[in-house]
């Protein structure tokens, strides 16, 4: 074939071996059983781990062996295993740990991906096709899945991104769709004079009181269970939408943004945190999370132009965009986008109109 690259079966085979279901589901086994926690004090035999976790000894040994091949565990003589630095990130107490992310994506979401061709052919979420209801409706019905999802959101809050934003002049911050409140708790810790309002579904905020209490900010946090499609608390200086808009298609995203817009007083601002897909070829984590949004939630990651157009239609004026450096080593990289209601944007000269890249 003229002009076509020469087939590289070796490279393709390596890609398949390290990304096929057996690889991710091996990580799921490690996360679900809490192997990294069990190995926190040092190497142990797979038989010992099996007894502690209720697993079949022979089966668990084979999964541990595969995890060692992936660089997650260290394998020692006598079917003994320890954790590597990579594997230690699966501990429950690991900063930015991925344990709950892997559990969530190894269960209901994984089954949805088995019907990915439904999404490819229809453009609809495969999750809805498999389970007969949307992902968030499923979480409202299934308490175990909701607990895992909230744990994932709590441990993976984009604190480094929100820390690029100055809240010194704010008195009240409203975290819209903030789940268990991990991001809001972080802000309240860093800003002792700040008060916060957390809004999410009743199932979503279940764990919030305990989290705020453990972080010693409960006295400055108000928790509200409700739908951001119906109403959003008024009186905030900043309204945060962190990893919310990408969960929804354009029609629903507009409904959320307009509801927030209606609640915002004069001088308030919108703080939007999401991955922004660049208009260039090459690696970007958003190009993969976009597929997760499509297959599981029916949402999408967006380019800056797409987000700008969405904000404009919802009645916002973009005031600042901070794009992170993104590479293979930065899977959490997200953009910080600030906007004000269009009708009051001209008067809000305290917010920078400059777009910066970091």
Buried (B, 14 or more C-beta within 10 A) or exposed (E): EEEEEEEEEEEEEEEEEEEEEEBBBBBBBBBBBBBBBBBBEEBBBBBBBBEEBEBEBEEBBEBBBBBBBBEBBBBEEEBBBBBBEBBBBBBBEBEBBBBBBBBBBBBBBBEBBEBEEBBEEEEEBBBBBBBEEBBBEBBBEBEEBBBBBBBBBBBBBBBBBBEBBEBEEBEBBBBBBBBBBBBBBBBBBEBEEBBBBBBBBEBBBBBBBEBBEEBEBBEBBBBBBBBBEEBBBEEBBBBBBBBBBBBBBBEBBBBBBBBBBEBBEEBBBBBBBBBBBEEEEEEBBBBEBBBBBBBBBBBBBBEBEBBBEBBEEBBBBBBBBBBBEBEEEEBBBBBBBBBBBBEBBEEBEEBEEEEEEE
